Structures are given as structure tokens and as C-alpha cells.
Amino acid sequence: MRDAETVTLVDVARRAGVSLATASRVMNGSDRKVSPELRERVVGAARELRYVRNANAQALAKARSAIVGVIVHDIGDPYFSEILRGVEAAGEGTGQLLLVCDTHRDPERELEYLTLLHAHRASTIVIAGSGHEDRAHNVAVGTRLDAFVNGGGRVVLIGRHHYGGDAVLPDNRGGARALMREVLAHGHRAVAIIGGPPHLTTTHDRLDGCRLAFADAGLTFDPACVIDGDFSRESGEAATHALYARGDEPTAIVALNDEMAVGALTALRERGLRVPDDVSLVGFDDIPVAADVTPALTTVNVPLNHIGEVAMRLAREPASDGFRAAHVAAHVVIRASLGKRSLLKP
């Protein structure tokens, strides 16, 4: 007789005179029914051969694996790395495997990862990247997520998406409104905004908050003050040079994330401009580096670690008939990069 450690499920199936699929259903506890007679034959063969079930093989055979897939736009962006830290902390000790999927801000890669995670029978998908203002893409995402959820998977969204599901919602609109109110209260009227990718819901929400702050102050918001970035440090630097190249002379620059604000700071130094003496600069998210640059950045604190933890807690809750939303507040942190500008000056 072969050693128990070398006996495989194929051997058991052969001894029992059944297919490998039938033997697998019996030994791995599948929900699919097997007749009592076949079940007895498989169990008897396993006993005779002293078959030892492989825990890893059993896990793969179950309806869902222990994989938690987290889809991010850019793993190099501290916004996402901080969220991932929170996800990891909340998942510690659960036996789950965290699989990070970096889309590089490519919507097609997001769709590919959704298909891949479904194929690998992941238990949970956390979409940490912003939603898209693209109907065709949203329909494609919805189709894939519906199939995943109908198969027993759990989905949690971070940020505003057009797909219904449990979500963790940072207050992007309210945070931007409060930030711009501070900029205007410091006397600035010639304000330039470095926006994010125009197809992302986060960009739209933060720009909406800026517009609301202008309305609050009885001022007209000029869309021409916005120049597009892509949330990367490099785009913040390039956008700042582009602002001055087209003849703008802002007294304050509002970057819709801290990465772009750091890039803008580099560009201002290259132009010999001092922050905040010549021009004020503010960001959004309060990533760790925001407090370390000189001058330290005024920004909007979004508790990124906490967002990741809340997402994982939602994922562990049983699915419900309705959608749960965890709202996360954001608040302005005033630092040295925001200075006062006399209302008598432009």
C-alpha cells in the first residue's frame, strides 16, 4: 500500500470507481449533491487508502477563497498606500490574503482585475479608487460586480461610485468647500486650482466644493481658473509651470490633492517664488509628507487609515437587502503654506 502522504484524490476516485469531480465533492464538502451510495464508496476508498485531505486544496474547492482583492489607481500614491495600511490592520489575524491590484489609472485594467478576482473566487473586492464619470465603463463595472455578488462575494466601495453597494464615503465636497472658504477668508481672490483627472468622481466632488465656497462668499467662480492635473506630483509641477506660462499670476494655488501640491511647490521654487510670501499653496488629503515639506502644507485631513479599516469592517458584515454607507468627515488643517493677502491687492 502507498504511503498516506503520497495518496492523491485521483487514487481515491480510481479506487471508488467514480469521477475525480465526484470524489472532490465528497471529500471537500461541496454543496452539490452526491448520492449516498457514491458517497459511501468514496469515503470507504479514502479510508482504505488512508487518504489525508489537503487543507489548501479544500480551500480552493470551496465557493470563496480567503482572498481580499483591493483595487487602487496608483500604489505609489500615498493616498492609496495609507488606505491599504488600514485595510491590512483590520484584516490582521483573519487568515485572509490581501491582493493589491494597481490599475495605473487605466479603466480597462480595472475591468480586467474585476474579472480576474471573480475567476480566483475572491471573497471580497474593495474598490479604493474613485468612480468614473463614464456611463459605458460604469455599466461594464456593474455587470462584473453583479456577477461577483450573485456568486456570494462581498463588495465595498471607497468614495463615490455609480454602482450601488456598501461604501465608505469621505466628505470630498465638504472638505473642499471648507478649504476654499479658508483661502478666500485669507483675502485671496486670484485663485488657481489644479484639478484631478476630469473623468473621476473625486475630482468632480472637490471642484463642486470649491464652487460652493465661492457662492458662499458671494463671488463668481471662473472655470478658467482650473487647470487639469492627474493627481501625480509630476502633474502638479507641470500644471504650475503652465499656469505662469499662460500669464496667470495667482495669489493662491489650490491643488486637489497633496501629491500635486508638492509638485507645485517644486515648480514655484524653480521660478523663484516664495510660499506663502509670494503665493499661498494648499493641498488635500493630509498625506504624511504634507507636514514634512517646507513650508508645511495647509490641507484637508482625510483619515485614510481609518477609511481602510472601516471598509474591511463593512466587508466582514453579512450582506443585507439595502446598501450601507459609512460617512467619514474631513477637516481643514491650517499650516504655514497659507498666508494672508490684503483684500486691497489683486
C-alpha positions in Angstrom: 0.0 0.0 0.0 1.2 3.5 -0.8 2.3 5.9 1.9 -0.7 8.0 3.1 1.2 11.2 2.3 1.5 10.2 -1.4 -2.1 9.1 -1.9 -4.0 11.7 -4.0 -7.6 12.3 -4.7 -7.1 10.8 -8.1 -6.2 7.5 -6.3 -9.3 7.7 -4.2 -11.5 8.3 -7.3 -9.9 5.4 -9.1 -10.4 3.0 -6.2 -14.0 4.1 -5.7 -14.8 3.9 -9.4 -16.1 7.4 -9.6 -15.0 10.6 -11.4 -12.5 12.9 -9.9 -15.2 15.6 -9.7 -17.4 13.3 -7.6 -14.6 12.4 -5.3 -13.8 16.1 -4.9 -17.4 16.9 -4.0 -17.4 14.3 -1.3 -14.0 14.9 0.3 -14.1 18.7 0.0 -17.7 19.2 1.3 -19.2 20.7 -1.8 -22.8 21.8 -1.7 -23.6 19.8 -4.8 -25.4 16.6 -4.0 -23.9 13.2 -4.3 -25.9 10.0 -3.9 -25.5 8.1 -0.6 -24.1 5.1 -2.5 -21.4 7.1 -4.3 -20.6 9.0 -1.1 -20.1 5.7 0.8 -17.8 4.4 -1.9 -15.6 7.4 -1.9 -15.4 7.6 1.9 -14.6 3.9 2.0 -11.9 4.2 -0.6 -10.3 7.1 1.2 -10.3 5.1 4.4 -8.7 2.1 2.8 -6.0 4.2 1.2 -5.5 6.3 4.3 -6.1 9.5 2.2 -5.3 12.7 4.1 -7.2 15.7 2.8 -5.1 18.7 1.8 -6.2 21.9 3.5 -5.0 24.1 0.7 -6.9 22.1 -1.9 -10.0 22.2 0.2 -9.8 25.9 0.5 -9.6 26.3 -3.3 -12.5 23.9 -3.8 -14.9 26.0 -1.6 -17.2 28.6 -3.1 -14.9 31.5 -2.0 -11.2 31.7 -1.2 -9.7 33.8 1.5 -8.5 36.4 -1.0 -9.5 40.1 -0.5 -8.8 42.0 -3.6 -8.1 45.7 -3.2 -8.2 47.7 -6.5 -6.3 51.0 -6.4 -5.4 53.6 -9.0 -1.8 54.0 -8.1 0.1 52.1 -5.4 2.8 54.7 -5.5 0.3 57.4 -4.4 0.4 57.8 -0.6 -3.4 58.3 -0.6 -3.8 54.6 -1.6 -0.8 53.3 0.4 -2.3 54.8 3.6 -5.7 53.3 2.9 -4.0 49.9 2.3 -2.4 50.2 5.7 -5.8 50.5 7.3 -7.1 47.5 5.3 -4.1 45.4 6.4 -4.6 46.4 10.0 -8.3 45.5 10.0 -7.6 42.2 8.3 -4.7 41.1 10.6 -5.3 37.7 12.2 -8.3 36.8 10.0 -6.3 34.4 7.7 -7.2 36.4 4.7 -4.8 37.1 1.8 -4.6 40.7 0.6 -4.2 41.0 -3.1 -3.5 44.6 -4.3 -4.4 45.4 -7.9 -2.9 48.6 -9.3 -4.8 49.9 -12.4 -2.3 52.7 -13.1 -5.5 54.8 -13.5 -6.5 52.8 -16.6 -10.3 52.0 -16.6 -9.7 48.9 -18.8 -7.3 47.4 -16.3 -9.9 47.9 -13.6 -12.3 45.8 -15.6 -9.6 43.1 -16.1 -8.9 42.9 -12.4 -12.6 42.6 -11.6 -12.8 39.6 -14.0 -9.6 38.1 -12.5 -10.7 38.4 -8.9 -14.0 36.7 -9.8 -12.2 33.9 -11.6 -10.0 33.4 -8.5 -13.1 33.2 -6.3 -12.1 36.1 -4.1 -14.3 36.5 -1.0 -14.2 40.3 -1.2 -13.4 43.2 -3.6 -12.6 46.6 -2.2 -12.5 49.3 -4.9 -10.4 52.0 -3.4 -10.1 54.2 -6.5 -12.6 56.9 -7.4 -15.6 56.2 -9.5 -15.7 57.2 -13.2 -17.9 59.7 -14.9 -18.3 57.3 -17.9 -21.6 55.6 -18.5 -20.2 52.7 -20.6 -17.5 52.0 -18.1 -19.9 52.1 -15.2 -22.3 49.6 -17.0 -19.3 47.2 -17.5 -18.3 47.5 -13.9 -21.8 46.9 -12.7 -22.2 43.8 -14.8 -19.0 42.3 -13.3 -19.8 43.3 -9.8 -23.4 41.9 -10.1 -22.0 38.6 -11.2 -19.5 38.6 -8.3 -22.1 39.5 -5.7 -24.6 37.0 -7.1 -21.9 34.3 -6.6 -21.6 35.1 -2.9 -18.8 37.7 -3.0 -18.8 40.9 -1.0 -18.0 44.4 -2.5 -17.1 47.6 -0.6 -16.5 50.8 -2.4 -14.4 53.7 -1.2 -15.5 57.1 -2.5 -18.5 57.9 -4.7 -19.3 55.4 -7.4 -22.2 54.9 -9.7 -22.6 51.3 -8.7 -24.8 50.6 -5.7 -23.1 48.9 -2.9 -21.7 49.2 0.7 -19.5 52.2 0.7 -17.1 54.3 2.7 -17.6 58.0 1.7 -15.1 60.6 2.6 -16.5 64.1 2.5 -14.7 65.4 -0.6 -17.2 68.1 -1.4 -17.5 69.4 2.2 -13.7 69.3 2.7 -13.0 71.2 -0.5 -15.7 73.8 0.4 -14.2 74.3 3.9 -10.7 74.6 2.4 -11.6 77.2 -0.2 -13.5 79.1 2.4 -10.3 79.4 4.3 -8.4 80.5 1.2 -11.0 83.2 0.5 -11.1 84.3 4.2 -7.4 84.9 4.0 -8.0 87.5 1.4 -7.3 85.6 -1.8 -9.3 86.3 -5.0 -6.8 85.4 -7.7 -7.1 81.7 -7.1 -5.8 78.9 -9.4 -7.0 75.3 -9.0 -5.0 72.3 -10.1 -7.7 69.7 -10.7 -7.5 65.9 -10.9 -8.5 63.7 -13.9 -11.8 65.1 -15.2 -13.4 61.7 -15.5 -13.1 60.9 -11.8 -16.0 61.5 -9.3 -13.5 62.6 -6.7 -12.3 65.5 -9.0 -15.9 66.5 -9.6 -16.8 66.5 -5.9 -13.8 68.5 -4.9 -14.4 71.0 -7.6 -18.0 71.3 -6.6 -16.9 72.1 -3.1 -14.7 74.9 -4.4 -17.6 76.4 -6.4 -19.8 76.3 -3.4 -17.3 78.2 -1.3 -17.2 81.0 -3.9 -21.0 81.1 -3.9 -20.9 81.2 -0.1 -18.7 84.3 -0.3 -20.9 86.0 -2.9 -18.2 85.6 -5.5 -18.3 84.4 -9.1 -16.4 81.2 -9.8 -14.4 81.3 -13.1 -14.0 77.9 -14.6 -10.8 79.2 -16.4 -9.1 79.2 -13.0 -8.9 75.4 -13.2 -6.1 73.6 -14.9 -6.1 69.8 -15.2 -3.7 67.5 -13.4 -3.8 63.8 -12.9 -3.2 63.6 -9.1 0.5 62.9 -9.5 3.4 65.0 -8.2 4.7 65.5 -11.7 1.4 66.8 -13.0 1.3 69.4 -10.1 4.7 70.6 -11.2 3.8 70.8 -14.9 0.4 72.5 -14.2 2.0 75.2 -12.1 4.5 76.0 -14.8 1.7 76.0 -17.3 -0.3 78.5 -15.2 2.5 81.0 -15.3 3.4 80.3 -18.9 -0.2 81.3 -19.9 0.2 84.6 -17.9 -1.7 83.8 -14.7 -0.5 85.4 -11.5 -2.4 83.7 -8.7 -2.1 84.8 -5.1 -3.1 81.2 -4.1 -2.9 77.8 -5.7 -5.3 75.1 -4.6 -4.2 71.6 -5.6 -6.9 69.0 -5.3 -4.5 66.5 -3.7 -1.3 66.8 -1.7 0.9 65.0 -4.3 0.1 67.7 -6.8 0.7 70.4 -4.2 4.2 69.0 -3.5 4.9 69.2 -7.3 3.5 72.7 -7.4 5.9 73.7 -4.5 8.8 72.4 -6.6 7.7 74.5 -9.6 7.3 77.6 -7.5 10.8 77.3 -6.1 12.2 76.8 -9.6 10.5 80.1 -10.5 12.0 81.9 -7.5 8.6 82.3 -5.8 8.3 82.0 -2.1 5.5 80.2 -0.3 3.5 81.9 1.2 5.1 85.3 0.8 4.6 85.5 -2.9 1.9 82.9 -3.4 0.0 80.6 -1.0 -0.4 76.9 -1.7 -2.8 74.3 -0.3 -3.5 70.7 -0.9 -5.9 67.9 0.1 -5.8 64.5 1.9 -3.1 65.3 4.5 -0.7 62.5 3.5 2.3 62.2 5.8 4.6 64.3 3.7 2.2 67.3 3.9 3.5 68.2 7.3 7.2 67.5 6.4 7.7 69.8 3.4 8.8 73.4 3.9 6.6 75.2 4.4 4.2 72.6 5.8 1.1 72.3 3.7 -2.3 73.6 4.6 -4.6 70.8 3.6 -7.7 68.8 4.2 -7.3 65.9 6.6 -8.9 62.7 5.4 -8.3 59.8 7.8 -7.0 57.4 5.2 -6.0 54.6 7.6 -9.5 54.8 9.2 -11.2 54.6 5.8 -9.3 51.3 5.1 -10.3 49.9 8.4 -14.0 50.8 8.0 -14.0 49.3 4.5 -12.8 45.9 5.9 -15.3 46.0 8.8 -18.1 46.6 6.3 -16.8 43.7 4.2 -17.0 41.3 7.2 -20.6 42.1 7.9 -23.2 39.9 6.2 -24.8 41.2 3.0 -28.0 43.0 3.6 -31.1 43.9 1.5 -30.0 47.6 1.4 -26.7 49.4 0.9 -24.7 50.6 3.9 -22.8 53.9 3.8 -20.2 54.9 6.3 -19.6 58.7 6.0 -16.1 59.9 7.0 -15.7 63.6 7.9 -12.8 65.7 6.6 -11.4 68.9 8.2 -9.0 71.6 7.3 -5.6 71.7 8.8 -4.0 75.2 8.7 -0.2 75.2 8.3 2.4 77.7 7.1 1.8 77.4 3.4 -1.4 79.6 3.6 -0.7 83.3 4.2 -3.0 86.3 4.3 -3.4 88.5 1.3 -4.8 92.0 1.7 -8.2 92.5 0.0 -6.9 95.7 -1.5 -4.4 93.7 -3.6 -5.4 91.6 -6.6 
